[in-house]
Amino acid sequence: MAVPPTPESPLSAVAPGRAGWWPRRGGVWLSLVLALILWSPASAFAAVDVAKQVLIGADYHGQDLRGGTFNLTNLRDADLSGSDLQGASLYGAKLQDADMSNTNLREATLDSAVFNGTDLTNAVLEDAFAFNAKFTDVIIDGADFTNVPLRGDALKVLCAAARGTNPITGRDTRDSLNCG
């Protein structure tokens, strides 16, 4: 038997016809708030983690690889063209003869990576970390190296190959490397 609200009960403050509104719908609101708190863009996708793998000739072209981990991975002859590798870690990766043209490498970790014969045409490497990366016979036409720390020997190799303007940032490759 239901007991009608009395002046002393908490439900008596609710407008007539609305008694019990919060207790009935509170669970829905609480669930919605928790879902919004727990969801974030970072949790919307799981970043790829293929550290220490042999992925010779792998095809990753045009893929969303943001925040991915490719540490110490052999990506010789891999196709990463047009991929989004923003914030990815390619520490010590072997990228010999890899196609990395038109890739977004902003804020990527490229330290100790080996770029030998790698195509970086129109790649954006802005704010990437590549201090100990090795560059040999690379194609960097239109690449943007803005704010990328490089060793003197790597800078010398890159300045010798630098030409073009990046179609996304509008920056000249030589200027982005501070070739002078």
N, C-alpha and C positions, 0 to 999 in steps of 0.2 A: 504494500500500500504506500503510495507516494505521499510525502509530507509537503504541504504547501509552504512556500517561503514565509518566514516570520520577519518582523522588523529587525530581529537580532541576527538573522542568517545573512551570509555574504551575498547570496543571490538576490536579496531584496533590493540592492542598489542597481540591478540591471533593469533596463526599461521593460515595460510590460510586453509580453510576446517575445522577448529576447532572452528570457531566463535560460541559463546554461549555455549561452553562445560560446564563450571562451573554452569551457571544458570540452565541448564537442569538437570544436575546430582548432583548438590549441595544438593538438598533435600534428595537424597538417602544417601549421605555421612553423612549428618547431622543426619539423622535417625539412621544410624548405630552407629555413635559415641555416641549418646544419649542412645541407647540400651545397649551399652557396659558399659557406666558410671552407669546406673541405675541397671544393673544386677550385682549381687554378689552371691557367694556361699551360703551365709546366706539366701538370698531371694529365692533360688532355691527350698526350701521346707519350709513348715510351721511347726514349732515345736508344738508338742502336748501339750495342756494345760488342765489338768484334776484336777486342784487344788480343794481340799475340796470335793472330790467325794468318794463314797463308791464303790470300784471296787473289792470286794471280789471274788477271783477265776479268775480274769481277765487273758486273754491270750495275752501277749505281746512278746512271745518268738521269737528271731531272728529278731526283728524289729529295724529300725533306729529311735531312740528316742532322738537323740542328741539335747541338749538344751531344752528338754521338762520340763514341770512344773508339779510336783506331790505333791506340798506342802500340808501337812495335809491330805493326801489321804489315805484311808484304802485299802491297797493292800494285805490283809491277804490271804494266799494260792494262790497268783498270780504267774503266770509263766512269768518271765522276762529273762529266760535263753538264753544266746547267744545274748542278745540285746546290742545295742550301746547306752549307756546312758551318753556319754561324755558331760560334762558341764551341765547335767540335774540338776534340783533342786528337791530334795526329802526331803525338810525341814519338820520335824515332821511327816513324813510318817510312817504308821504302816505297817511293813513288816514281820509280824508274819508268820512263816512257808512258806515264799515266796521262790521260786526257782530263785536265782540270779546267778547261776553257769555260768561260762564262759562269764560274762558280762563285758563290758568296762565302768567303772565308773570313768575314769580319770577326774579330775577337777570337779567332781560332788559335790553338796552341800548336805551333809547327816546329818547336824547338827540337833539334837533333834529327829532323826529318831529312831524307835524302831525295832531292829533286834532281834527277839525272835524265835529261831528255824529256822532261815534263812540259806539257803544253799548258801554260797559265794565261793564254790569250783572253783579254777582257775580264780576268778574275779581279775581285775586290778583296784585298787582304787588309783593309784598314783596321788598325789597332790589333792586328794579330801579333803573336809573340814568336819570332823566328830567329833568335839570336845565334844559336848554334846550328841552324839549318845549312845544308850543303847544296849549292846550286851549280850544276854543270850542264852546259848545252841546253838551257831552258829557253822556251819561247814565252816572252812576257809582253808581246805587243798589246798595248792598251790596258795592261794590268795596273792597279792602283795599290801602292805600297805605303800609303799615308800612315804615319805613326807606327811603323814596323821597325823594331830594333834589329839591326843586322850587324854582323861582324864586318870589319874592313875588307877582308878577302872576298866575302860574299857580295858586298856592295860593289866592289870592283868588277866582278863577273856580271852582275845584274846591270850596272850602268853601261857596260859594253854592248849589252843586248837590248837595252831599253829604247822603245820607240812607241809612238801612238798615244792616243787619248782614250781613256776609259769611257765607254758609252753610257754608263750609269751615273758615275760621279762627275764626269766632265773634266777630270784631272789628267794632266799629262804624265805619262809614266816616268819620264826622267825627273820631272819636278817632284813627284811623289816620293822618289828615292833620294832627293836632294843631290843629284849628280853634279849640278853646277856647270 
